[in-house]
Amino acid sequence: MLHNPLEALKKYFGYSSFKLGQERLIESILGSRDTVGIMPTGGGKSLCYQVPALLLPGVTLVISPLISLMKDQVDSLNEIGIPSIYINSSLEWNQLEHNLYLASRGRFKLIYIAPERLESERFLGILKDLPVSLLAIDEAHCVSQWGHDFRPSYLSLASLANHLQSRPVIAAFTATATEQVKEDIIRLLNLYNPNVYVTGFNRDNLFLSVVRGSDKMNFIIEYLSSRKNQSGIIYAATRKQVDSIYDVLCRKGFKAGKYHAGLSDNERSRTQDAFSYDNIRVMAATNAFGMGIDKSNVRFVIHFNMPKNIESYYQEAGRAGRDSDPAECILLYGAQDIHIQKFLIEQSILSSERKTAEYNRLQNMADYCHTSVCLRKYILQYFGEKDSPETCDNCGNCRDEGQMSDITPEVQKILSCVKRMGEQYGVNLVASVLKGSNNKKIRLLGFDKLSTYGIMKEYSINELTNLINLLAAEQYLYITEGMYPVLRLGDRAVPVLTGREKVLRKVIKKAPVAETSDTALFELLRSLRKQISEKQNVPPYVIFHDSTLQEMSKIYPVDRLSMLTINGVGENKFEKYGSQFIEVISKYATQRGIVPTSAKTAAVPPSEGVASHLATYEMFMEGKTLKEIALQRELTLQTVQNHMVRCWQEGREVDWDMFISSRHEELILNTVKRLGAQKLSPIKEALPEEIDYFTIKAVICKMKGDTPL
């Protein structure tokens, strides 16, 4: 019999501690409080209702909109000894009734249900016989018409509790909710005085980048060629583009699949299984068609087109790195992307109010593609996180070390042109005037007589529109709402036009291709996992995640106790597979003279579940230097340095004098007083090259004392 959540976590899931926020959510549910959990994709939402399900009497109903995701989760739960079923359109009615009868007899602990099923009175009548203790609603943002994936069937969930024997605890989960969507979740699901927990939206293992102006297909081919053993997803805006990407990849010899609404259910199911079982390594899919997948080892997500909003982008990008290992999220931006999304919005059956909201969110997405600030900070601020660090050292904008270029004269020309055109025209026409294009509309409007006509003729139209969009993203320009937006001067325009402020732009360099290193043992373990998965007829990651195999290949566990210290190895999985993996590890270690880890030397990772920056802080307080921490944790020094800044921002003590020489401190202080502390780049440019960004941050933190940045 289980006594507490931690015991359930270790016994069934093989983890020694919870991730950030999980324990509070679980305690709230076990305390019979309605609960809302807003956690990033990969943050462990499913554990927050799966663990309570093991400790509560009766059954837990899980509402999930994606059939394929249900199957993945049910397979994984049954694999670790938690009896579970799913009920959706793939089942015949007699099979459905039989499964629910077994559930009423206590056969299952979790039942996954598609929300559309709840629109059937006959089905609701059957549910009355179930002793439901917990109603868990996944993807809860679907209940709000202001969410990015509104589903009318979710509106019936509020009345579901009335059809059950007694009202269960209701727990709602989502990864992407603005303040308005959060309020809708509480109101439309009729939650009673719920505890609301927002664990943050940050996924610090994801490298975010935007690539502009490249040949998209060539980029993908080069990228995939350098990552031959990695799994990934390529999202595109239309079925036609998905088909085209798939055809090119197949011709080039890549093992690829495709997934969109134009395919039959069988085709989609077959392709997704092939992806899950590692028989194909790349999946091309449409943005608009939900491909639910719990595959943990997706190492990259590439967006062939800009998505329609930040919520969609972050959820889709979040399918990468669910095992918490490093992963890449790359958005390939082209000038036509925004026109495609506007067309899709205009062709939709949304109300005019909804369309206006969609246009606004599309502009936020376009701003993300053009901003020069930290991409992670941009996303976190969009979701309401006000105190996110200025830099993250894990996005294309922060990692780039290109030189700063003064583009003030170019910006003044653009702003002046917008002003002279009466602030009544869109990006393309302004770019055409600056280019000096000889088209009929410009002549009819008399814009060929303006002093700004042809003033930037040395630039291409594409370069000009990119620069205009960058200025809009940085508030030098403002783009109005609606189908036909126009440019107006933004809040920051006047100081630039009057020469009181300069505009600096980083010259972007192509990011280096990340190296991958799979050890020989890891490949042997992965091969064994593949053999087992084929015999068991389950995806390989259901056996063990890649991160679990990676940990085995570092620690070399060769007995029961040492194997159980590996994250992801619970008692049930050890009993099923432990001896097979120990045999491979023992043989490998013997052949190479490696001393394996026995129970006497196995170390339980003390910081599993602790936020990454807090794990760094723990080691720092134990007396380790930042370089030692970076080496031991296999992180870059800059990442560890940023961890220290974040810990200070959250109120932890840091002795900044350890990182600052008195000579540098005075130089930095004088420069900060002269330029201000809002942006670090101008400060860095004004200081000697030997002074790095971390030293500047350390001085500013010390200067601000107890006031976070």
N, C-alpha and C positions, 0 to 999 in steps of 0.2 A: 504493500500500500504506500502511495506517495504522500509525503507530509508537507512539502513546500515546493514553490516554483523552481528553485535552484536544483533540487533533487530530480525533478522531472526533466529539466534542461540537460543535466549531465547524463542521466540514465538513457534517455531516448535520442537526444540530439548530439550528444558527445561534446558539449561545451561547458567550460568551468565557470563562466560568468556571463552576464548579460551585456548586450550592447547599450549604448547611450539611450536612455529613455524607456527601454523595454520593461524594466522592473517596475517603474512607476505606473505604467499602463496596465500591467498584469495585476498589480496590487489593487488598482482602482476597480478593475473588473471583478476580481475575487471579493472585493468589498461591496459588491452589489450596486455599484454606481454606473450609470450610463457614462460612456467614455468616448471621446474623440481623439484619435491619434493622427497627427500630421507628421509623417516621417518620410525621408527621401527614399526613392526606389533603391532597394538593396540594404535599407536600414533595418530590416528584420521585422516588418509589420506582421507577417503571417505567424511568427512565434508568439506575438502578443495575444492571439486568440487560441492558438494551438495548445500552448502550455496551460491556460485556464481550463480548456476543454478536458484536459487530463485530470484536473483536480475538482471540477464541478460534477455534480450528479447529472444523470440524464445525458442528452446530446446537445451538441452545438451546431446550429445552422449557419452556414457561411454563404452569403450571397456574393456571387462572382459573375461578372458579365462575359468572361472569355472561356469558352468551352475547353480550348486546348490547355489553358492555364490550370483549370480544374483538374484535368487528367494528370498533369505533371505533379500537382500537389498531392493528389490522392495516391498516386504511385509512390511518391516519396514517403508519405505517412505510413502506408501499408508496409513498405520496405523496412521501416524501423519499428514495426510492431504496434502501430496505432491504427486500429480498424476504422476505415473511412470509405465513403462512397460518394459518387456524384450523380446528380439527376439533371439531365438536360435533354435537348431535342434528339440526341443520338440514341436514346433508349426507347424501346417499345413500351406501351402503356402497362402491359402485364408484368414486364420486368421492373418497371418503376414501382408498381404496387407491391410487388414481392420484396423489393429492397426496403420500402418504407415499413412493411410489416416486420421485417427483421430488425429494423431500427427501433421500432416500438418495443421489441423484446430485448433491447439492450445490446444488440449485436455490434453497433457502431458508436463511435464517440464523436465523429464529425461527419456532417452531410453537406456537400457543396451543391448549391442550387442556382440555376440561371434565373435572373429576375423575371424574365418573360413567363416562367412557369406560374408565378404568383397571380397572374391575370386570370387563371382558371379556377372557377368556384369548386369544381370537382377535386382539383389538386389541394386547394386550401382545406377542404373537408377532410381529406386524408391526414393532413398535418395535425389536425386536432388530437389525434391519438398519440402524438409524440411528446415525451417529457422534455421540453426544450428549456435549458437553463441559460443559454447564451445565444443571442442573434448577432453575428458578426457581419458587417457590411463592408466589403472591399470595394475599392474605387468609388468611395462615397461621393466624390465630386460630381458623379454622373446624375445626381439628384437635382443639381442646380442648373437652370437654363443659362447661367452666367459661367458655368464650368466649361472646359474645353471639349467635353465629350458627353453632352446632355443626352440622357436616355429616358423617355417618358415612362418606361416600365419601372424605373426606380421610384416614381411617385406613389406606387402602390405599396411600398415597403412600410409606410407609416401605419397602414391598417393591418399589416400582417400580425402584429402582436395581439390584436383583438381576436384573431382566429385561433390562437393557441390556448392550451389549458389554463395558463396563467402568463402574465406579462414577464418575459425574460429580461435579463440585462441586455442592453443594446450597445454595441461597440462599433463605431464607424471609423474607417481608416482611408487615408488618401496620401498621395505623395506630393500633390500639387494643388494647393488651395490658397487663393487670395483671401483677404478678410471678408469680402462679400460672399464668397463661396462657403467659407467656414460658417458664417451666420445662416446661410441657406440650409446647410447640412443639419444644423441643430434644430431649425424651425420646421423644415419639411419632413424630417424623420421623427418629429415629436419626442425629442430626447428630454428626459426629466433632469433638470439641473445638472448637466453633465460636467465631468472633469475634462478639461481640454488640455492636451499636452502637445506642444510643438517642439520637436527635438531638433529643429533646424533643417535646412534644405541642402546643406553642404555635403557633397560627395568628394572628399579630398583625394581619393584615389583616381579620379577621372581627370585626364588632361584634356582641356577644352581648347579648341582652335577654330578659326575661321580662315578659309583659303579663298581669296578673291581673284578673279581674272585668270584662272588657270583653265587648261583644257581638262574638263572634268573626267572624261573617260580615260585619258592618258594618265591622269593622277591616280585613278583607282587601280589601273593595271600595274603601274610602278609600285604603288603601295602594297598591293596583294602579293606581288612578286617578292617583296622583301620580308613577307610574313607568312611563309609557306605552311607553318604548322598552327596558325591561329584561326579561331572562329570569329566571324563578324557579321554584321547586318548592314545593308545599304538601303536607306529609305529614299524613295522618290515620290513626286507629287501625283503622278498619273500612271495608270496601268500601262499605257504605251511606253513610257520611259522605263518602267520595270521590265517589260518584255525586251526592250532594246538592250538594257544593261545585262540581262540574263543571257541573251543571244551572244553578245560580245564576249562575256566571260567564258561561256562554253566553248566558243571558237578558239579562245586563247588557252584552253586546257585547264581552266579552273573548275573545281567541283562546286557547282553553284545550284541554287534552287530559286524559285520565285513564288510570291504569295500576294494575291490581291482578289478583289471581289468578283473578277471575271472568271475565276477558276471554279471548278466544281468542289463540293465539300470533300470528296475523296481525294482530288488532286492536292488540295491544301493540306489535308491531314497527312497524306503520304509524304509530301515535301517537308512538312514540319517535323515529322518523325525522323526523316533522313537527317535533318539538321540536328535534332536532339541527340541522335545516336552517333553523331560525328561522321556520318557517311558522306555528307557534304559539309563544306566549311564556310560557305558564304551564302547568305539569304538576301535576295532583293525583294523589297516589299513596299507597298504604298503607305504613305503617311496616314491616309484616311481610313484604312482598313485595319482594325485591331488585330495584331498578331500577339496573342498572349503566350509568353514562354518563360519558364523558370530556369532556363539554361544558365548555369552559373559562370561558365568560362568564356563568355563573349568578351573578346579582348578589344574589339573596336566597333564603333557605330559611325558610319559615314552617311551624312545627309547629302544626297545628290542635288536637292533643291532646298531652299529656305522653307521651313514649315510655316503654318499660318499664325502661330503664336508661341510665346515662351513656354506655356504649360505643356503643349504638345511636344515641343522640342526637348524639354528637360525630361519628360517621361520616357520618350523614345531613346534619347541618349543614355538614360539611366538603365537601359537593358544591358549596358556594358559594365563589366567589373562587379557583378553581384557577389562575387566571392571575396571582395575587398582588395584584390590584387590590382596593380596598376592597369589602366585601360585608357583608350583614346576615343575622344568624341570630336569628329571633324565635320564642319559644315562647309560645303563647297558652294560659295555664293556666286550667282551670276545675275546680270542686270535684268534678265527676263523673269527671275523668280517671283518678284513682287507682283508682276503683271499676271502671272499664272494664278497666284493666290487671290488676287482681286477678282479675276474672272470666276474662280470657284465660289467666292463669296456672293458675287452678283447673281450667279446662276442658281444659288440655293433658294429654298423656300422660306428662309428666315424672315421675321418681321423687320420693318425698317429700323426699329430700335435695336434689335439684335445685330443687324448688319452694321450699324454705326459702331457698336461695341466691338465687333469683329475687325473692322477697319482700324480702330484704335489699337487693338492688340497686335494686328499685323504691323503697324508702325513701330511698336515696341520691339518686335522681332527684327525688323529692318535696322533699327538703331543698334541692336546687339551685333549685327553683322558688320557695322561700320565703326563702332566705338573703338577708341584707342586705350580706354581704361581696362582694368582687370576684368576679364570676362566672367570670372566666378563672382566677383563683387557685383557686377551688373545684374546677374541672375538672382543673387541673394537679396539685393535691394528690391528687385521687382516683387519678390515674395514677402517683403516687409521686414527683412533683417537689416536694421539700421546701423549696427555697429560692426559690420564686416570689415576685415582688414583691407587696406588700400591695395595690397598686392598679395598674390597667393603662391607665386613661384611654380605654378602648375597649370598655366594656360599660355596660349600662343602670345598674348600681349605682354605678360609678365616675364616670360622666359626669353623673349627676344632681346638681344643686346645691341640692336642696330643704333646708329647715331641719330640724334635729334636734329631735325631740319627745320629751319625757320621758314614757315610758309605764309607769314603775315601779308606780304604783298599780294599773293594769289587770293587769299581770303578776302582782303579788302576789295579786290576786283569783283569777286562773286557777290559779296554783300551789297556793293554799290549797284551792280546790275539788277539784283532783286528789287532794290529800292527804286531804281529808275523805271522798272517795268510795273511799278505800282503795287507790288506785292500781291499780284492777282493771277499768277501763272505757275505751272508746275515745273518739276525738276527738268524734264526733257527740253522744254522750250527755253528755259533759262540757259541750259547747257548749249543749246543750239545758237543762241544769241552770242554767248561768250566765244563760241567756236567761229562765229561769222558765217553760219550756214546760209545758203542762198535758197531758202524755201519761201513759198508763196505766203504763208501765214505771217512770217516775220515781216515781209514787205508790206502786206496789207495793214498790219498793226503799226507800221512805221518804226519798228525796233531796229531796222538797219541804219537809222539815223542817230541812234544812241551812241554816246561816247564809249560805252562798254561793248559795243558790237565788234566782234572779232578781236577783242583785247587779249584773249587766251587761245588764239588760233593754233598755237603749237601743240595743244593738248588734243587728244581724241575725245569724242563724245563720251565714251565709256569712262575715261579717266576723270572727266569733268563731273559726270553723274556720281561717281564714287566719292569724289571730293565733296560735292554738295551734300550727299547722304552722311558723310562723316561729320560735316558741320552741323547737320540737323541732330545727329546723335549726341553732339557735345553742346547743344543749346545755343549755338551761334545763329542757327536758323530754326524756324518753327514750321512744321508741315501740318496743315489743317486736316480736319477729319473728312471722311466720306469717300465716295467712289472717285471723285476728281479733286484730289487735294492740291492746294497751292502753297507756294513758299512765302513765308513772312519772316521779317527779322526777329531773331530770338533775344532773350534777355542779355546775352553776352556780346551782342553785335556792336553796340555803340562804343564801348571802350576800344575795340579793334579799329573801327572806322575813324575814330579821332586820334589814333596813334598812341593811346595810353596803355594798350595791352598787346603783347605779342602772341602769336599762335605757333606752337611747336608741334611737329608731327614726327613720329618715329619712322625711320626708313626700315620697313619690314624685311627681314632676311628669311629665307626658306628654312624651316625647322629641320634639324637633322633627323634621319630615320632612327627610331629607337631600336637598340639591339635586343634580341631575345636570346635567352640561354636556357635550354632544357638539358638537364643533366642526364647521363646515361641511365641512372637508376630511375629517374622520373619517367623516362620513356618505357622502361621495363614495367613499371607499375601501371602506366597508362595502358600498355598492351594487355596486361592481366585484367585490368578493369574492363576493357573492351570485350575480352573473351567472356567474362562473367555476365556483362550486360546483355550479350547476345543470347546466352543460355537462359537468363532470367526474363528476357524480353522487356527490359526497361532501359531508359537512356543511361549512358555511362555516369552522368553527374548524380543520378539517383543512388548509385553505389557509393561513390565518394567524389567530392568536389576536387577540382585541380589543386586548389590551395591545400587540401588535406594531403594529396599525394606529394606536393612540394615540401610540406613539412616532414613527411616521412622520409623524403630523400635527403633532408638535412640532418635529421635526428637519428635515423637508423634504428627504430624500435624493434626489438626481437623477442619480447615476451608480452604477456597480457597487460601488466600494469604500465609498462612504458608505452605500449600501443594506445592505451586508454588516455594517456596524457595528450595525444594528438587531437587537435580541434577537428570535430566532425566525426570522431570515432566514438559512438555510444556503445552500450553493452550489447544491444541487439545486433548491431552491425559487426561488432567484434566476433560474436558467436557465429555469425553467418560467414564472414570473410577473413577474419583476423589471421587464421593459420596460413591461408594461401599467401597473403601479403608478407607475413613474417618469413615464410619460406623463401620468397624471392629476395627479400632484404638480407637475410642471413647468408644466402649463397653469394650474393653480390659483394657483401662486406668481406666474406672469407676470401674470395678470389682476389680482392684488391688490398687485403691487409688492413682493412678499416676496423677500428674498435667500435662496435655497435653500442647503442644505448640500452642498458638493462634497467630493471625497476629501481636499482640502487642509485643510478645516475640520472634517471629521467627527471626533468625539471618541469613542473607545471607552470605554464606561462602566467606570470602574475598579473599581466595587464590586459589579458584577453577581455574584450568588451569595454575597456576603458578607451575614451576618445584618444585619438592619436597624439594630439598636442598635450594631453594630460599625462600620457605615458612618457613623453619626452621630459615633461616637468618633473615627474617622479625620479627619473634617472639623474636629472640635473641636481636635484636636492640631495641625491645620494652621493654627490661629489664628482660625477663624471663631467668631462668637458663636452662642449657641443660637437667637436670633431669626433670624440669617442662615441657619443650617442649616435651620430650620423652613420658611423662605420658599423656599429653594432646593430642598428635598426635597418641598415641598408637603405638609408634615405640620403638625399642631397643635403649638404650643409645649409643651403638657403632654406630648405623646408624646416629643418630643425630650428633655425633662427626665427622663422616666422611663427613657429610653435611658441617660442618664448614670448614674442610680442602678444600673441593671442592670449596666452595665460595671464599676462599683465593686464590686458584689457578686461579680463574676466575677474580681476581683483586679487590675483595671486602676487606675492612679493617676488620681485626680481631685483637683484643688486646690479644695476646697469653700469656702475663704475668698473665692474669686472671686464667690460667689453670696450671701454673708452679710454684713450690716452688723453692726458690733460691738454696736450698740444692740439690734438684733433678736436677736442670738445669746444675750445674757444673759437676755432675756425668755423665749426658747424653752427654754433650759437649765433655768431655774427651774421652768417649767411641766412639762417632761418629768420632772424629779426628783419633782415633786408627784403627777403623774398616771400616770407610767410611759410607756414607748414602744411598748406593744403595739398601741394603736389611735390613729390620727392624728386622728379626728374630735373627740374630747373636747379634745385639745390645741388644735386649730384654733378650737373654740368659745370656749376660755378666753383666746385671744390677740386683739390688735387686728385688725380686719378687713383692714388693709393687708398683713398677713403671710400669704403664700400657702402652699399645701401643699409646694411644692418647697423653699422656704426651710426649712420644718420638717424635711423629709427630709434636706436638706443638713447641718443642724446635728446631726441624729441620726447620720448617716454619719460626720461628723467626730468626734463624741463617741465612737463605737464603734471608731474607728481601723481596725485591720486585721481586725476581727471583723465579717463581713457581717451584715446585718440578718436 
